[in-house]
């Protein structure tokens, strides 16, 4: 499974801290162990069930989010880094893990992605944080997972969580207009 995760997520190598890199990888491995979905499914299923007939796959969306988050953080560091510290590893890890809980929220029925019974009770920010904490992911990254979706509107987001949140919504909201 490690090879499959590395193939899905070449961006994991962008994480400089080796312990964080490994805990991110372990979180994805654990998610697949507990999920009815396979790595191949992530290249086929829609990234959201909230957009009817969504043609963008889970991995297309997720990798886009990671790239948007990284580039946004780099621009912010370039122009505001003197007064606004940003932990790039937290941004990248948070973006990679933001939707890991969807592996427990979704399942395939008759070849179509649907919300699982667990997913109806616990949305992916909750299950994602649970998986990540079990794998030793540090709290600042878990905060990004917890706060990336609407649930995060109820907490004060860190700078890194704001970046991940906006990167996620930048690649989600336009799809609702199609």
N, C-alpha and C positions, 0 to 999 in steps of 0.2 A: 504493500500500500504506500510505503514511503516514496517509491519511484513514481507512482501515479500522482501523488500530491506534488512532488517536485515538477512533474510534467505540466500539471495544471497551473502551478504557481511559480514560474521562474522568478517572479518579483520577491519571493522570500529571501533570495540572495542579496537583495538591497539592504536588508536589516543588518546593521553592523555588529550588534551585540550577539555573540554566538549562543548565549543562553536563551535570549528572547527568540532568536531565529528558530531554535530547536523547539521551544514551547509552542510557537505558532504552528510549526509543522506537526507536532504531536496533537494539537487541538484538531487539526483537519483529519488526521488519522483516526482519532477517537470518534469524531463526528461520523466518518464513514463506517466505522465499526458498529455504530448504534443506529445507522440510517438504513432505510430500505433503498436509498438511491445509490448509484454507482458513480465513479468519476465520469464515465461516458455520459450518464444522464445529465450532468451539469452543462455539457456542451449541446444539449438538445432541448431541455425544458426551458420555459420562459423564466425570466428572472423575477417576475412578479405575477401574482394571480389577480392583482387589482386593475390591470389593463387588459380588457378583453382582446383575445387573439394576439397577444404580445409576441412579436417575432424576434425580439432580442433575447438571446440565451442568457442563462445564469452567468456563465463565465465571461461572455462578452461584456455584460454589465459590470461584473465584479472587477475585471481587469481594468476596465475604463475608469471605475471609481478610484482604484489604486493609483493609476497614472495621473488622474486629475488632482488627487490629494497631494501626491508627491510634488508635482509641478507647482501647485498653488503654494505649498509650504516653502518651496525653494524661492519663489517670487517674493513671498512675505519675508523670508530671511534676508534676501538681497536688499529689499527696500526698507524694512522695518526691524531687522534683526538686532539693531543697536539697542532697541527698547523693548522688543517683543521676542523673548526666547521661545524657540520651537524645538521640541525633541523629535527629530526626523524619524527615528526608529519607532516611536510611539505612533506617529502619523501612519507610517507604512504598515506596521503590525495591526493597528486599529482598522485600517481600510481593508486589509486582507481578511481580517476576522469578523468584520461587521455583520456579514450575512451567514456565517458558519452555522448558526442556529437554524437556518432554513432547511438544513439536512434532516432536522428533527421535526420541522413544521410541515414539510411537504412529503408526499409519497406519490407513486404513479399507480393509477387505476386504469386499466384498459389502455395503457400507453400514454395517458394524459396526466399531467401534474395536477394534483388536488391538495387541499389542506388536510393534513392528518388529524386524527382525534386529538393528539397532543397539541398540534398547532392551533386548534380551535381554543384550547385552554391556555396555552403559553406561546406567545409570539416569539419570533426568533431572537430579539434582543435578550430575552430572559434565558432561553436555552443556550444561546451563544455564550453568555457570561458564565453560565454553569459549566459548560464544556471547557472554556478557557481557564477558569479558576482551578478546575480539576487538573489541568495540565501545567499549572504554575505560571500562567501569564500574569504579569504584574498589574496592580490595580489601575494605573493610568491608562493602560491599553483596554482593560475590562470596562473602564469608564467610557471609552470611545465606542465600544460595542453596545453598551447599555444606552448610550445617549444618541446614537446615530439616527434613530427613527423618531416617530412622534412621541414615544415614551420619554425621550430626552428633553422634550419641551418643559418638563416639570422639574428639571434640575439645572444648576448652573454648570454649563459645559466648559471644560478646559479649552484652551486655544486649539490643541490637537483634535479634540472632539468636535469643535466647531468646523474645522477643516474637513474632517471625515464626513460629518453631517451634510455639509454643503456639497461636497463632491458626490455623495450618494444622491442627493436630490437634484443636482445638475444633470445626472444621467437617468433620472427617473421621471421628473415632472414633464419634460418635453414629450415623453412617450404617451402621456395622457392626452396630448393635443392631436395626435395622429388620427 
